[in-house]
Amino acid sequence: MDYFLNRKQEIWLLIFLVAIFFISLSYSFYFQISPAVDAGAYDNIAWNIVLGNGYRETLDTTIQQDNSIIRIGPGYEIFLALIYYIFGHNYEAVWIIQALLSALSALLIFLITKEIFQTRWNYFIGLTAAVLIGFSPDLITMQGMLMTETLGIFLIILTSYLFCRYYNAAEKSPVLALWLGLAVGSAALVRTPAAFLFFPIAVYFLTAKNWKHLFLAGIAILALFLPWIARNYQIYGVFAPTNAAAGFNLLTGNHPGASGEQGDFSVLDRYPSGLNGVQVNKLATNDAIKFILSNPWEFLKLTIYRISIYFSFARPTGFWFHLSGWSKAVTLTSSAVYSVLLFILGFWGIWQIRNLEAKEKTLAKIFLAMLVMMPLAVVGIIIETRYRMLAYPFFAVFAGYGLSEFLAKRISWKPALYLALLLLTNAVFDILRNWERIIERIRDLSY
């Protein structure tokens, strides 16, 4: 495929990528956010790895009782440990590398649009998609912290790009299949929901009857996970391929009186304090499954609420501890506007894939299936705003295409109007359902 741009296009793309890097970096150095809560745990684990203490959060207890196993990981913690090993325990190096990952993510998104929308592709589609990822107020905020999203989203984008390259290749390369497996495996080690990306990829391999490359991709994933699986079995005596957070989240989102959102962890107080994270995770999983099976309609209601939250305009990012006054107001406003643009244009772009050529349409549908995997991985468990960020890259690609189609006046007003009304209705539903809490947060802004 032809990736060459004219000189002017290359310059503008480079300007945007450099701007993404420096804006992201400026945000990090301006706020200089100290690691706290989850970020503090990731930081502690990474530094303990460097010091030779192993994968653990503290040294105040045995490794079996350590909370590290209930943290999302181990991919991001290992990533931090590598940075600390090379540059020492300073956050500036992390901020610089994460700003670079933000710029690289935008570049890969640009290239993905060329892979998918071949006959309809134009420079505007690629640049719009790149801007929506690189200048996302939500993602800029996250890369300024020691959180898993920046690395996780980069690896999800890399997985998507490698798959698109593999799909469009005249001769399917086994090396590319191996890289694809390594990418999706690495993404899953950083953000567990990314493991769901393997399902549409595997379906494609099976449909194409390319058993050899499916096997190679699977071997690459297994090679990444085996050391961690062996380590967990040695310590806990159980098969634990990722971490022990799933049961905690599943029960927090599914119990009598649950809202489907994160925050109420008091339900975990029922378990004896002497149990380790793996044991509590197992008990929590069993209790959550019992609740779901005994209360299927309540589970369905909670799942509908979670789906509503996932796509709601009324769920901006901005209620972070490092924000106050004007910075919080700007973040909340820009995040809300961003979600409106991303979802409306993204869904419109999805609707418009019916106009693509057959081969392009097939790839676009597989890419859409990857998008669907992101909410599907969490809507039955628990939701908060940052969980939907893993779907942003997919929406950004479709949004670039959707906006291009709109400006080209290839638009049917009724579907576009119905789509906008549906998303707006969902936001109103979410607002009315959480009116008291919204008023409380608005009051907090005045202090």
C-alpha positions in Angstrom: 0.0 0.0 0.0 1.2 3.5 -0.8 2.1 5.4 2.3 3.8 8.4 0.6 2.4 11.8 1.3 3.3 15.0 -0.4 5.7 17.4 1.2 3.1 19.7 2.7 1.2 16.8 4.2 4.3 15.4 5.7 5.1 18.7 7.3 1.6 19.2 8.8 1.6 15.6 10.1 5.0 16.2 11.7 3.8 19.5 13.2 0.8 17.8 14.8 2.9 14.9 16.2 5.4 17.3 17.7 2.6 19.4 19.1 1.0 16.3 20.7 4.3 15.4 22.3 5.0 18.8 23.8 1.4 19.5 24.9 1.3 16.1 26.7 4.7 16.7 28.2 3.8 20.3 29.2 0.7 18.9 31.0 2.9 16.5 33.0 5.5 19.0 34.0 3.0 21.7 34.8 0.9 19.5 37.2 3.7 17.1 38.3 1.2 14.7 39.7 2.5 12.5 42.5 1.5 8.9 42.3 -1.5 8.1 44.5 -3.9 5.3 45.1 -3.6 2.9 42.0 -0.7 5.0 40.5 1.1 4.9 43.9 0.7 1.1 44.0 2.1 0.7 40.4 5.0 3.0 41.4 5.8 1.0 44.6 5.7 -2.4 42.7 7.9 -1.1 40.0 10.5 0.2 42.4 10.5 -3.0 44.4 11.2 -4.9 41.2 14.2 -2.7 40.5 15.4 -3.1 44.1 15.3 -6.8 43.8 12.4 -7.3 46.2 10.2 -8.9 43.6 6.8 -8.1 42.3 5.3 -6.7 45.5 3.7 -3.5 46.8 5.2 -3.3 50.2 7.6 -5.2 52.4 5.4 -5.1 55.5 3.8 -8.5 54.9 4.5 -11.8 53.2 4.4 -11.9 49.5 1.2 -14.1 49.7 -0.6 -11.4 51.6 0.8 -8.5 49.5 -1.8 -6.4 47.6 0.2 -6.4 44.4 -1.8 -9.4 43.0 -5.1 -7.4 43.1 -3.6 -4.5 41.1 -4.1 -4.3 37.4 -0.9 -5.7 35.9 1.8 -6.9 35.6 2.5 -5.2 32.3 2.5 -1.6 33.3 4.5 -2.2 36.5 7.2 -4.0 34.4 7.2 -1.1 32.0 7.8 1.3 34.9 10.5 -0.9 36.3 12.4 -0.9 33.0 12.3 2.9 33.0 13.4 3.2 36.6 16.2 0.6 36.0 17.6 2.8 33.2 16.9 6.3 34.4 16.5 5.9 38.2 13.4 6.5 40.3 12.3 9.7 38.7 8.9 10.5 37.2 10.2 12.9 34.5 11.5 9.9 32.4 8.1 8.3 32.6 6.3 11.5 31.5 8.7 11.9 28.6 8.2 8.3 27.4 4.4 8.5 27.9 4.3 11.7 25.9 6.2 10.0 23.2 3.7 7.0 23.3 0.9 9.5 22.9 2.5 10.9 19.7 3.2 7.4 18.4 -0.4 6.4 19.1 -1.6 9.3 17.0 0.7 8.4 14.1 -0.5 4.7 14.2 -4.1 5.9 14.2 -3.3 8.0 11.1 -1.8 4.9 9.4 -4.7 2.7 10.4 -7.1 5.0 8.5 -5.1 4.4 5.4 -5.3 0.7 5.8 -9.0 0.6 6.3 -10.5 3.3 4.0 -8.2 2.7 1.0 -10.4 3.9 -1.9 -12.1 6.6 0.1 -9.1 7.6 2.1 -8.0 11.2 2.2 -5.5 13.1 4.3 -8.3 14.8 6.3 -9.6 11.4 7.6 -6.1 10.4 8.9 -5.4 13.8 10.5 -8.8 14.0 12.1 -8.4 10.6 13.7 -4.9 11.4 14.9 -6.0 14.7 16.4 -8.9 13.0 18.2 -6.4 10.7 19.9 -3.4 13.0 20.3 -5.3 16.0 21.6 -8.0 14.1 23.6 -8.3 15.9 27.0 -9.0 12.6 28.6 -5.9 10.9 27.3 -3.7 13.9 28.0 -4.9 13.9 31.6 -4.1 10.1 31.9 -0.6 10.3 30.4 0.3 12.9 33.1 -0.2 10.2 35.7 1.3 6.8 36.3 -1.7 5.0 35.1 -2.1 2.1 32.7 -4.2 3.8 30.0 -1.4 5.4 28.0 0.7 2.3 27.5 -2.4 0.1 27.3 -4.0 2.3 24.6 -0.7 2.4 22.6 -0.5 -1.4 22.6 -4.2 -1.7 21.6 -3.6 0.7 18.7 -0.4 -1.2 17.8 -2.4 -4.5 17.8 -5.0 -3.0 15.5 -2.4 -1.6 13.1 -0.5 -4.9 12.9 -3.7 -6.7 12.2 -4.7 -4.2 9.4 -1.3 -4.6 7.9 -1.6 -8.4 8.0 -5.1 -8.3 6.5 -4.0 -6.1 3.6 -0.7 -8.0 2.9 -0.6 -9.8 -0.4 1.4 -12.6 1.2 0.5 -13.3 4.9 3.7 -13.2 6.8 4.3 -15.6 9.8 6.6 -13.0 11.3 3.8 -10.5 11.3 1.5 -13.1 12.9 4.0 -13.5 15.7 4.3 -9.7 16.2 0.5 -9.5 16.3 0.4 -12.2 19.0 3.1 -10.4 21.0 1.2 -7.1 20.7 -2.2 -8.4 21.8 -0.5 -10.4 24.6 1.4 -7.3 25.8 -1.8 -5.2 25.7 -3.6 -7.8 27.8 -0.8 -7.9 30.4 -1.2 -4.1 30.7 -5.1 -3.8 30.5 -6.9 -7.1 30.9 -9.9 -6.2 28.6 -7.5 -6.0 25.7 -7.4 -9.8 25.7 -10.8 -9.6 24.1 -9.2 -8.3 20.9 -7.9 -11.8 20.3 -11.5 -13.1 19.6 -12.1 -11.2 16.3 -8.5 -11.8 15.3 -8.9 -15.5 15.9 -12.2 -15.6 14.1 -10.5 -14.0 11.1 -7.7 -16.6 11.2 -10.2 -19.4 11.4 -12.4 -18.1 8.6 -9.4 -17.7 6.4 -8.3 -21.3 7.5 -4.9 -20.0 8.4 -4.3 -22.4 11.2 -0.5 -22.0 11.1 -0.6 -18.3 11.8 -3.3 -18.6 14.4 -1.0 -21.1 16.2 2.0 -18.8 15.9 0.1 -15.9 17.3 -1.2 -18.1 20.2 2.4 -19.3 20.9 3.6 -15.7 21.1 0.8 -14.9 23.6 1.5 -18.0 25.7 5.3 -17.2 25.8 4.5 -13.8 27.3 2.1 -15.2 29.9 3.9 -18.3 31.0 6.5 -16.7 33.3 3.7 -14.8 35.1 1.5 -17.8 35.3 4.4 -19.9 36.7 5.2 -17.2 39.2 1.7 -17.0 40.5 1.3 -20.7 40.7 4.5 -21.0 42.7 3.3 -18.3 45.2 -0.4 -19.0 45.4 -0.8 -22.6 44.1 -3.5 -21.6 41.6 -3.7 -20.8 37.9 -3.8 -17.0 37.7 -2.9 -15.7 34.1 -3.3 -12.0 34.9 -4.2 -10.7 38.4 -6.8 -11.1 41.1 -8.8 -7.9 40.5 -11.6 -9.4 38.4 -13.5 -10.9 41.3 -13.2 -7.7 43.4 -14.7 -5.7 40.5 -17.3 -8.2 39.6 -18.7 -8.3 43.1 -18.4 -4.5 43.6 -20.5 -4.1 40.4 -23.0 -6.9 41.2 -24.4 -7.2 44.6 -27.6 -6.1 46.4 -27.8 -2.3 46.2 -25.0 -2.1 43.6 -25.0 0.9 41.2 -22.8 -0.9 38.6 -20.1 1.8 39.2 -16.9 1.7 41.1 -16.7 3.0 44.6 -18.5 0.7 47.0 -15.9 -1.7 48.2 -17.6 -2.3 51.6 -19.1 -5.4 50.2 -15.7 -7.0 50.5 -15.6 -6.5 54.3 -17.6 -9.8 54.6 -14.4 -11.8 54.1 -11.9 -12.7 56.9 -8.9 -10.3 57.0 -6.4 -13.2 57.0 -7.2 -14.2 53.4 -4.9 -13.2 50.6 -5.9 -11.4 47.4 -6.3 -14.6 45.4 -8.5 -16.3 48.0 -10.7 -13.2 48.4 -10.9 -12.9 44.6 -12.2 -16.5 44.3 -14.8 -15.9 47.0 -15.9 -12.6 45.5 -16.2 -14.2 42.1 -18.4 -17.0 43.5 -20.6 -14.6 45.4 -21.0 -12.3 42.4 -22.0 -15.3 40.2 -24.5 -16.4 42.8 -26.0 -13.0 42.8 -26.2 -12.8 39.0 -27.8 -16.3 38.7 -30.3 -15.5 41.5 -31.1 -12.0 40.3 -30.9 -12.1 36.4 -33.2 -9.1 36.0 -31.3 -7.0 38.5 -28.1 -7.9 36.7 -29.7 -7.0 33.3 -30.8 -3.6 34.8 -27.3 -3.0 36.1 -25.8 -3.9 32.8 -28.1 -1.5 31.0 -27.0 1.2 33.4 -23.4 0.4 32.7 -23.9 0.5 29.0 -25.6 3.9 29.4 -22.7 5.2 31.5 -20.1 3.9 29.0 -21.6 6.1 26.1 -22.9 9.0 28.2 -21.9 12.6 27.4 -22.6 13.3 31.0 -19.5 11.4 32.2 -16.5 13.8 31.5 -13.1 13.2 32.9 -12.1 16.0 35.4 -12.8 14.9 38.9 -9.2 14.2 39.7 -7.4 15.2 42.9 -4.8 17.3 41.1 -7.5 19.5 39.5 -9.3 22.5 41.0 -10.8 25.8 40.0 -10.2 26.7 36.4 -8.2 23.6 35.6 -11.1 21.4 36.7 -13.7 23.5 34.8 -11.6 23.4 31.6 -11.0 19.7 31.8 -14.7 18.9 32.5 -15.9 21.1 29.7 -13.4 20.0 27.1 -13.9 16.3 28.1 -17.7 16.6 27.7 -17.3 18.3 24.3 -14.8 15.7 23.2 -17.2 12.8 24.1 -20.0 14.4 22.1 -17.7 14.8 19.0 -16.1 11.4 19.4 -19.3 9.4 19.8 -21.5 11.2 17.3 -18.9 11.3 14.6 -17.7 7.8 15.5 -21.1 6.2 15.3 -21.8 8.1 12.1 -18.6 6.7 10.6 -19.6 3.2 11.6 -23.0 3.7 9.8 -21.1 4.9 6.7 -18.9 1.8 6.3 -21.8 0.3 4.3 -20.5 2.5 1.4 -17.0 0.9 1.4 -15.7 -1.5 -1.2 -16.1 -5.2 -0.3 -12.6 -5.9 1.0 -12.4 -2.5 2.9 -15.9 -3.2 4.4 -14.8 -6.5 5.7 -11.7 -5.0 7.4 -13.9 -2.2 8.8 -16.3 -4.7 10.2 -13.4 -6.6 11.9 -12.2 -3.3 13.3 -15.7 -2.6 14.5 -15.7 -6.0 16.2 -12.5 -5.0 18.0 -14.3 -1.8 19.2 -17.3 -3.9 20.5 -14.8 -6.0 22.5 -13.8 -3.1 24.6 -17.2 -2.3 26.2 -18.2 -6.0 26.1 -15.2 -6.8 28.4 -16.5 -4.5 31.2 -20.2 -3.8 30.9 -21.1 -6.9 32.9 -18.6 -6.1 35.7 -18.1 -2.4 36.6 -17.8 0.9 34.9 -16.1 4.2 35.4 -15.3 6.9 32.8 -11.7 5.9 32.2 -12.7 2.3 31.4 -14.2 3.5 28.1 -10.9 5.1 27.0 -9.7 1.8 25.6 -12.4 2.2 22.9 -11.3 5.8 22.0 -8.9 4.7 19.2 -11.5 2.8 17.4 -14.1 5.6 17.6 -11.4 8.1 16.5 -10.8 6.1 13.3 -14.5 5.9 12.5 -15.0 9.6 13.5 -12.3 10.7 11.0 -14.1 8.8 8.3 -17.6 10.0 9.5 -16.6 13.7 9.5 -15.1 13.3 6.0 -18.3 11.7 4.7 -20.3 14.5 6.3 -18.2 17.3 4.8 -18.5 15.5 1.4 -22.3 15.7 1.9 -22.6 11.9 1.7 -25.1 12.0 4.5 -28.6 10.7 5.1 -30.2 13.2 7.6 -32.7 10.8 9.2 -30.1 8.2 10.4 -27.8 11.0 11.5 -30.6 12.7 13.4 -31.8 9.5 15.0 -28.2 8.7 16.1 -27.7 12.1 17.7 -31.1 11.9 19.4 -30.3 8.4 20.7 -27.0 9.5 22.2 -28.5 12.7 23.7 -31.4 10.7 25.2 -29.0 8.4 26.8 -27.1 11.3 28.3 -30.4 12.8 29.6 -31.3 9.4 31.1 -27.9 9.2 32.8 -28.3 12.7 34.2 -31.8 12.2 35.5 -30.8 8.9 37.1 -27.8 10.6 38.9 -29.3 14.1 39.4 -28.5 14.4 43.1 -24.9 13.3 42.7 -24.4 15.7 39.8 -25.8 18.6 41.8 -23.4 17.6 44.6 -20.4 17.7 42.2 -21.5 21.0 40.8 -21.5 22.5 44.3 -18.0 21.1 44.8 -16.8 23.0 41.8 -17.7 26.3 43.5 -15.3 25.6 46.4 
